[in-house]
Amino acid sequence: MNSQGSDRKGTLLLLVMSNLLFCQNVHPLPICHNGNCQMTLQELFDRVIMLSHYVYMMSADMFIEFEKRYAQDHEFIAKAINDCPTSSLATPEDKEEAQQVPPEVLLNLILSLVHSWNGPLFQLVTEVDGIHEASDAIISRAKEIGEQNKRLLEGIEKILSQAYPEAKGNEIYSVWSQFPSLQGIDEESRDLALYNKIRCLRRDSHKVDNYLKLLRCRIVHNNNC
């Protein structure tokens, strides 16, 4: 199978899995069960990674749903893709580069990425909910991602506090304050902005998920995985 066919197959599988989990109301385990946060670092990593993967799947699914309207409009897609505001964060480009970053530094970068989306996600939910053409699938996933991102942030903070308490407080949060408002702009400009924002969310949630899995291998399993 060629690479294009593999990509399509992977995208379809991701969409099926995401829809199955969401429609069956399957959510990751809470970070702290009944307020009990006493757990090993491995248990904490496992729960946080379940959550990060869920957020990534929801983000990818929302992007797929939005992209359906423009799949054949190559001119629109070319105009829509711009730099992500979080690109100002110097994050590793691949696994090999990430391996060279000290784990406490990478954890703080992950924390910065997740924290940077808190406000923008709230605004994204408000903006999408106000667009009458937006499908229920896009609106519901935007709301779900917004809620789960808060839990993800809490979990990453607990990992950092448990594994590297001396490194806490070294996060970089001044990436962006909010999305530009989509109120009062024409439909095409609005759709271009939304397309890129959802694409950036998918990109960043994928990075977070991959970095956390890499760190679990390094910190918990001493690179023996």
C-alpha positions in Angstrom: 0.0 0.0 0.0 1.3 3.4 -0.9 1.8 6.2 1.8 -1.3 8.1 0.7 -3.4 4.9 1.1 -1.8 4.2 4.5 -2.6 7.8 5.6 -6.2 7.5 4.6 -6.5 4.1 6.3 -5.0 5.5 9.5 -7.3 8.6 9.4 -10.3 6.4 9.0 -9.3 4.1 11.8 -8.7 7.1 14.1 -12.2 8.5 13.2 -13.9 5.1 13.9 -12.1 4.7 17.3 -12.8 8.2 18.3 -16.5 8.0 17.5 -16.8 4.7 19.2 -15.3 6.0 22.4 -17.2 9.3 22.4 -20.6 7.8 21.4 -20.2 5.1 24.2 -19.4 7.9 26.6 -16.0 6.2 27.4 -13.7 8.5 29.3 -10.2 8.0 30.7 -9.8 7.3 34.4 -9.8 10.4 36.6 -6.3 11.6 37.5 -7.3 11.4 41.2 -10.0 8.8 42.1 -12.3 10.2 44.8 -9.7 12.8 45.7 -7.0 10.1 46.3 -3.9 11.2 44.5 -1.6 8.7 46.2 -0.2 6.6 43.4 3.1 5.5 41.9 4.7 7.6 39.2 4.0 4.8 36.7 0.3 4.8 37.6 0.2 8.6 37.3 1.9 8.5 33.9 -0.4 5.7 32.7 -3.5 7.7 33.6 -2.2 11.0 32.1 -1.2 9.3 28.9 -4.7 7.7 28.6 -6.1 11.2 28.9 -3.6 12.8 26.5 -4.4 10.2 23.8 -8.1 10.7 24.3 -7.7 14.5 23.8 -5.6 13.9 20.7 -8.2 11.5 19.2 -11.0 14.0 19.9 -8.9 16.8 18.3 -8.1 14.8 15.2 -11.8 13.7 14.9 -12.9 17.3 15.2 -10.5 18.3 12.5 -11.7 15.5 10.2 -15.3 16.6 10.7 -14.4 20.2 9.8 -12.2 19.3 6.9 -15.0 17.3 5.2 -16.4 20.6 3.9 -13.1 21.5 2.2 -11.5 18.2 1.3 -11.6 19.1 -2.5 -10.9 22.8 -2.1 -7.1 22.8 -2.3 -7.1 26.6 -2.7 -9.0 27.1 0.6 -6.6 24.7 2.5 -3.5 26.4 1.1 -4.8 29.8 2.3 -5.9 28.4 5.7 -2.7 26.8 6.8 -0.6 29.3 8.8 1.9 29.1 11.6 0.4 28.0 14.9 0.7 30.6 17.7 2.4 27.9 19.9 5.1 27.7 17.3 7.0 30.2 19.4 7.7 27.4 21.8 10.9 25.6 20.9 9.6 22.0 21.0 11.5 19.0 19.6 10.6 18.2 16.0 11.1 14.4 16.3 11.8 11.5 18.7 15.6 11.8 18.3 15.5 15.5 19.1 13.2 14.9 22.1 15.6 12.3 23.5 18.2 15.0 23.8 16.0 17.3 26.0 16.4 16.8 29.8 13.1 15.2 31.0 12.3 18.0 33.5 12.7 20.6 30.6 10.5 18.5 28.3 7.8 18.2 31.0 7.8 21.9 31.4 7.4 22.3 27.7 4.5 19.9 27.7 2.9 21.8 30.5 3.4 25.1 28.6 1.7 23.6 25.5 -1.3 22.3 27.4 -1.7 25.5 29.5 -1.5 27.6 26.4 -4.7 26.0 25.1 -6.9 26.6 28.2 -8.2 30.0 27.3 -8.2 29.5 23.5 -10.2 26.3 23.9 -12.9 28.1 25.9 -13.1 30.8 23.2 -13.1 28.1 20.5 -16.1 26.4 22.1 -18.0 29.7 22.3 -17.2 30.6 18.7 -18.1 27.2 17.2 -21.3 27.0 19.2 -22.4 30.3 17.7 -22.0 29.1 14.1 -25.3 27.6 12.9 -23.6 25.5 10.2 -21.3 23.8 12.6 -22.3 20.1 13.1 -23.2 18.7 16.5 -20.1 16.5 16.2 -17.8 19.5 16.0 -19.5 21.4 18.8 -19.7 18.4 21.2 -16.0 17.5 20.6 -14.9 21.1 21.2 -16.7 21.1 24.5 -15.3 17.7 25.5 -11.7 18.7 24.6 -12.0 21.9 26.7 -13.0 19.9 29.8 -10.5 17.2 29.4 -7.6 19.7 28.7 -8.1 21.0 32.2 -7.7 17.5 33.7 -4.7 16.9 31.5 -3.1 20.0 32.8 -3.7 18.9 36.4 -2.2 15.5 35.7 1.0 16.9 34.1 1.5 19.2 37.0 1.3 16.2 39.4 3.9 14.3 37.3 6.2 17.3 37.5 5.7 17.8 41.2 6.3 14.1 41.9 9.3 13.5 39.6 11.0 16.9 39.5 9.6 19.2 42.3 12.6 21.5 42.0 11.8 22.2 38.3 8.2 23.3 38.9 7.6 26.9 38.1 9.9 27.0 35.0 6.9 26.9 32.6 6.6 29.4 29.7 3.0 30.6 29.4 3.3 33.8 27.4 2.5 32.1 24.0 -0.9 33.7 23.3 -3.7 35.1 25.3 -6.6 34.3 23.2 -7.8 33.6 19.7 -8.7 36.7 17.6 -12.4 37.1 17.8 -14.4 35.6 14.9 -17.3 38.0 15.4 -18.1 40.4 12.6 -15.9 38.9 10.0 -17.0 37.4 6.7 -17.7 33.7 6.4 -14.6 32.7 4.5 -12.3 34.5 6.8 -14.0 32.9 9.8 -13.7 29.4 8.3 -10.1 30.0 7.4 -9.3 31.0 11.0 -11.2 28.0 12.4 -9.6 25.5 10.1 -6.1 26.6 11.1 -7.0 26.7 14.9 -8.4 23.2 14.9 -5.4 22.0 12.8 -3.0 23.6 15.4 -5.0 22.0 18.2 -4.6 18.6 16.6 -0.9 19.2 16.0 -0.2 20.2 19.6 -2.3 17.5 21.2 -0.3 14.9 19.1 2.9 16.4 20.3 1.8 16.3 23.9 0.7 12.6 23.6 4.0 11.6 21.9 6.2 13.5 24.4 4.4 12.0 27.4 4.9 8.4 26.0 8.6 9.1 25.4 9.0 10.5 29.0 7.3 7.5 30.5 9.8 5.3 28.8 12.7 7.4 29.9 11.6 8.1 33.5 9.6 5.0 34.5 11.2 2.3 32.4 14.7 3.7 32.2 14.5 3.7 28.4 13.8 -0.1 28.4 10.7 -0.1 26.2 
